[in-house]
Amino acid sequence: GNILFRLKGSLEFKCQLNTTNEPHIQKVISRTFEDLCSQVKSESLVLSVCNSPVFIWPNKGGRATPECLTPNSPCKDLQQFIQQFFMQATTHFYVTCVSFTKLFGSYFSLASFVLLCVFQVVINLNLMTEVTEPADLSATTLMRCSTKHHFLYTAMPMDCVVSLPSSERLSVVYDALVVALCSQLDEMKKVMLRHMKGMTLLIPQPFHFLLPDPVGLVTVVYPAGVPDSQLEIQRKELHSRFELPGNRPYLRRANSLHFPDEPYKDGYLRNPHLHLKPPTLGNGKLYLVQGVYSYHHYMQDRVDDNGWGCAYRSLQTICSWFQQQGYTEKAVPTHKEIQQALVDVGDKQGSFVGSRQWIGSIEVAAVLDQLLGVTSKIMFVSQGSELASKGRELANHFLSEGTPVMIGGGVLAHTILGVAWSETTGEIRYLILDPHYTGAEDLQVITDKGWCGWKSPQFWDQNAYYNLCLPQRPKTI
């Protein structure tokens, strides 16, 4: 298989501007980026492999410590050395691995899951430079400059990825990483010049995206401080270059890849359904939610909504999906914000805000429209026994829209994340995310106890009526 090498670090961007003349500034900036590229190609460049004693001088003939890692060594030798070092350095290796697996399984995203399937190994490296080099002794020279000038200094955040077969020579990896650094510096220069306004320069930031086959993993540079809403022209250019559909986001910041060793910091579980074994149906197919969502349930966020907040939590899960697919930059709404939205659209009285009153599918659709501008289709089912015949409609929804579905009936609300459906037999299973869970963010408990799991048609109250809210994707990039 392939190994993914990820190189992160910063390079000092510093230059002196003696005039506010724009062509002069552009020339100085371009020259500074050229100097950084020369620095990357120089013998002072050093790469250190994270959590290991491995140091590499890629421009000194691929010299490395330890010396057993030669330029002609295959990539898998580096991988094995890191693993052996980790095993020797960790006295409680088994416990550490179990803890890591639990953390990894709890917080990684769909893209991380795909990434791990494609690249079984990710090797992280730090970007460093030697600050001194041999030179002849010389006397110190002082120079006084009486003209006014601007001195620009910032740390340029570098983040490059290179994928190569595990059998490839390490010298090829080193060369590819140097080329990737120079290429990223060139993209950063273009972004900085493109978004320059007078003396205001924006720091370029790299983001990685895992695009549909055959494109795969790509890196895009965006200017810091410029919202996605102002970068549509740049995204259109990229959609055209990579031949991506023009009706859904692929390259917004929210779509960027979360690597397995970078868990989400908000504490919510992502995509727990990925850890479930799919049901076995004769000639059945899976139709699942597309993308990443957060699992929202009772008692989170220091809100005691046990017994009344299940539809609110299902709505929060849906909002998290739209946020993490890049359709909105708004935060997932709180219970009070949901209630206020219903007051604002005239659905509820002012006293509703701060109450413990239930909401249903119709209210969920109204809030999605009010807060996110998202329209929804409502499916009415007069009794639960009819849900078994809704396989085709739900399958088509997950194929075309791919959004989580909120279903409310009686006094309960759930989130449908997909269906397993056989067109020939009509047999169906529902992938349910249950907002009534009150425990901690424990992936094993949630999947083993069925809080996220596959359910038969008997899961529904056969005599109760149900309304389903099927959110529709906005047509945008």
N, C-alpha and C positions, 0 to 999 in steps of 0.2 A: 504494500500500500504506500500511499504518499505520506510525507511528513510536512507539516506546516511550520515554517520558521517565522516567528513574529519578532521584529526588532523595534524597540521603543527607546526613546530618549529625547534629548533636546540639544539643539545647536545654538550657539550665541549669534544672534543677528545684531550687528552694530555697525552704524555708519554715521558719517558727519555730513550735514547739509549746510552749505554756505549761502544758499539762496532759496527763495520760495518759488523759483521758476519751475513749473511742472515738468517740462522736458528734462531739466537737470535732475530733478528728484527721481524721475523714472530711470534715468541713466545710472544714477548712484545705486538705486535699489537693485537694478539688474546686475550691476557689477558686484554688489554685496552677495547676491545669490550665487554668482559665478565663483566667488571666493569660497563660499561654503561648499560648493561642489568640489572645488580643488582640495579643500580640507578633507572631505570624505574620501577622495581618491589618494590622499597622502598616506605615508607610513605611520602617521600619528594616530590613525583610526584604530580603536580597540573595541572588540565585542566581548562581552562577558555573558556566559550562559547563566540564567537565573538559578539561584539555589544550588550552585555547584562551584567548584574551584576552577572551572574551565575559562581561560582567556584566549582570545584569538586576535591575531594581527593580520587581517585579510590582505593588506597591501604590502606585507613583508613576506611574500611567498607562501602565505597561509600558515605561518608559524603559530603554534598553539602550545599552551600548557594545559594538561600534561603532554609530553612529547609523543606519547603513544598515538595521539590523534594527529595523523599526518594529513597533508592535503589530498593524498590518494585514498585515505580511509573512506569507506562508505558512510552515509548518513546514519545508518543503523548502529554503527560503532559509537557514535556520539550519544545516541539514545540509550544504548546499553550502559555506557559509562555513567550517565546521569542516574539511571535507575539503580545501578550498583552502589553509587555514592550515597544516594538517598537511603537505601536499605541499611548501609553501614552506619550512617549518621543518625538514623532514627531508631532509638531503642524500643519504642512502642510502635513499630511499623504497622502491625495489624490494626491496632486501635486507630492510628492516624488514617489509614486507608478507609476504614469503615466510616469515620467521621467525614472524610472528604467526599466519599460516595454519597452520604446522606445530604451533605450541603449541596453537592453538585446536582443531585436528583431533585432537590427541592426548588431550586431557583433558576435552572437553566431554561432557555427558550427553545422554541421549535427550530430556529436557525442554528442554535448551538447543537441541538440534537442531530440535525442534518450534517453540520460541520464535523461532528464526531464520527458520523457514519462514513463520511468521505475521507477525512484525515484522522486516522486512528491516534495520531500523536501530534501534539502541539508543543514545540520547543520555543520558549521565550528567551530573548536575548536583550541585554542592555547596550545602548549606544554610549561609547565613551571616547575620549581623546586624550592622548598624552599631552600634558601641559608644558613639558620641557623636552628639549632635544639637544644633542651634543652641538657645541659651537665654540668658536674661538673667543677668548676673553677680549673684551673691548671696553673702552672708557664710556661712562654714562654721558649721554648727550641731552641737554635741556634746550627746549625751543619754546619761545613765547609767541602766541598768536593774539593779535589785538582786534581781529575782526569778530563780529558776532556770528554765531552759527548754532545750529540745532544738532544735538547728538541723540541718535535713536538707538535704543537698546531693548531687546526682548529675547526671550527664550523661544526658539522655534520648535514646536512640538512635533517630533518625527514619529511615525508609526507605519512601518512597512511590513508586508506579508509576502512570503515566497513559498510556493508549494513545489516539492520535488520528490521523486521516488526515493524510497529508503535505501536503494542500492546505488544511488548517485554519489559521486565523489564529493567530499567536503569542499574542495577547491571550487567546484561549480556553484555550491551554495554561497560561498563567500563572494564570488564574482556577481552572482545574481542579487545579493543583498546590497552591494555597492551600487549596482545599476539601479535598483529600486530606490535607493536613497537619492541619487541624482535625479531620477525621474520625478520623485515627489517634490524635490526642491524646485524643479522647473514648473510643476503645477502650482506650487505655492507662490512662486513669482507671478505667474499669470493671474492668480486670484487676487493677490495684493494690489497689482497694478490695475486690474479691472475695477476694483471697488475703492480705489484711492480717491479721496476728496480733499483737495488742498494739501494740508500738512497732516491730515488724519489718515492713518494707515491701520487696517484691520488685520489681526493675526489670523493666518490661514490654519484651519484645523482639518486633519485627515479623518475620514470615516470609512469603515469597511462594510460592504454589502454583499450578501449571498444571493445572487440573482438566479432566475430559472435557467436550466440548461438550454443551450450549451455554454452560456456566458460564465456562470460560476462566481467565484469570489473576485470582487473589484474594489478598488480604493478611490474615493472621491474626496476632493478638498473643497471645503466651504469656508467662507469668512466668518469669524466669530462675531457675534452680536447682530448678525443679519438674520431675521426670522425666515422660516421656510416660505412664508407667504410672499416674500420678496425675491425668492430664488427660482421662481417658476420657469423663467426663460432658460436658466442654466439647466434645470431638470429636463426641459423639453429637448435641449441639445443632447443630453445624455440618453434620454429615452430613444431618440433617433439613432444615436451611435450604437447602442446595444440592442436595438430592435425590440424594445419593450412595448407592451400595450399602452395606449394613450388614455386609458380610462381608470387607472388606479395607481396609488403611490407605490413606488419601489425604492425611491432614492431620497426620501425625506430622512431627517436625522433620526426620527423614531424608528425607521426601518433598519437602522444600522445594526450590525451584528454584535451580540453580546457573547464574548468568548466564554468557554466553560469555566475558566478560572476567574471570571469577573462576575460574581453573583449580583443580582439586583439588590439595591440598598434599602428598598422600602419595606421589605419583610414579607411581601405577599408571594404566594406560590404562583408559578407560571406553568400553564399547560399540564396539570397533573394527569390528564387523560393519556399522555404519551407513555405512561408507565403501565397501562392496562393491556391485558391480552384481549384481542378482539374476539367477539363471539363467532361461533361456527354455524353458518346457515347454508343450506343447500342452494348453490348458485347465487349466493348473496354477495353484495358489494358494500364497501364502506363509503359513506358520504359524511365528511367531517368538517368541522370549523377550520377555516384557513387562517393561519397566522397565530399571533400571541395574544393571550388574555391573562388577567390576574384573577385568582380565586377570591371572591368576596363572600363573607358569610357572617352569621350572627356573632355578636360580641367583639368584633374587631373595632379598631380605632377608638377604644375606650367608650363605646356606645353600647348600652344594654338594650338591644332590640329583640331579645328572645321572645318569640310569640307574636310579633307584629311586623318585623322588618324584612321578611324573606324576599318580597318583591323589590324592595329598595336595594337589597344586596344583589339580586339578579340584574337589576338595572346598572348597578355599579360595575359588575363584571362586563356587561355589554359596553358601557362607556370606556372601560379600560381597553377593550378590544379596539375601539375606534381611535383611542389615543395612541396605542402601541403600533397601529398600522399607519400612523401618520396623518390621519384625517383631521385631527384636532390637536392643538397644543394646550387645551384646557385640562385642568386637573380633574380627576374623577370626583363627581359631586358628592357632598355630604348629604345626610338625611334632610337637614334643614334647607339646604340648597335645592334639593329635589322638591320639597314641599313648597318653597318660595316660587319655584318655576311654575308649579300648578296653580298657585295663586295669581301669578303674573298673566297666565293665559286665560284666567277667568274660570278655571275648572273648580277651584276651591275658595272658601272664604279665608280671610286673614287669620282667623283663629286656628286654621289648620297647621300653620307653621309652629313647630315645637310640640305638636301632638304625637300620639302613638297610634294614629289611625292607619289602617291598611291602605294599600293602593293595588291596582290590578293592571292588566295588560294595556287597557286603553290609556290609563295614566302614564304608563311607561312609554308608550308611543308619543304622548303629548310632550313629555319631558325631553325625549331624544330630539324632537323637532324644535323645541324651544331653546335648549342649551347647545345642541350640536348642529342644528339644521338638517337632521337625518330624518327621512321619511320612513314609514313602516307599513307593512301589510298586516292586516289582522285576519286570522283564521278562526272562525267560530265552529265549535264542536258541541253539539247539543248534549251528548253524553260520552263519558270516557271510553266506552266500548267502541266508539267510532274512530278513535285515534289509531287503531290497528289498520285502518284503511287509508291512512294519510301518508303512507310511505313514499309515494311518487312525488307529492307536493313538497315534502320535507327534503327528499333527495335532490330535487331540482333546486331548492333554496340553497342547500350547502354547496351544490355545484356552481351555481351562478353568483351567489352573494357571499357565502362562506361566513356569515356573521352568527354569533350565538343567538339562540331563540329563547325568549322568556315565555313560559306557559303558566297560566294561573287558573286554578279551579277550586271551588269550595273555599277553603281558608288557606290553601297552600300555593306557593309559587316555586318553580324550579327553573333551571336553565338547561336547555337541550343543546348539546355540543355536536350532535351528529346522529346518524341512524345507520344500522346495518339492515339492508333490505334486499329481499329476493323478488325480482320482478316476475319470476315464473310462479312462485308459490305464494307470494304476498306476505311471507313471514317477515317479521320486523323486530328489531331490538333498538332501544333508545339509549344514547349516551347521555347520562344525566349528571349535572353538577348541582349538588344539593346545598342551598344557602342556609339550611337549618343547622348545620354543624356548628358547635360551640367551643370546640377544642383549640389546641395550639396548631401551628403550621407544620404538622407532622405528616409528611407525604405517605409514609407507610400506613399509618392509621387511616388516613383519608381514602386510600385506595383499597386497603384490606377490608375496611368496614363498610365500603360501598357508598361513602359520601360523594365519591366520583366513581361512577361505575355504569355498566351496561344493565338495562332493565327490560323486562318483558312487558307486553301490553297490560298484564295484570297489575303492574305497578300503579296504574291510574285507577281512581275511583270510577268504576264502570257506570255508575248512575249520575255522576256529577257532570255539569257542563264545564267546558274549558274554552278559554280564549288564548290564542297564541299571537305574540308580537314578533313579527319577522322583519328586523331592520334591513333596510336597503343601502347598498354602498353608494355614496355620492360618486358621480362620474368626474374624477379629477386626478391630477398627478401631484 
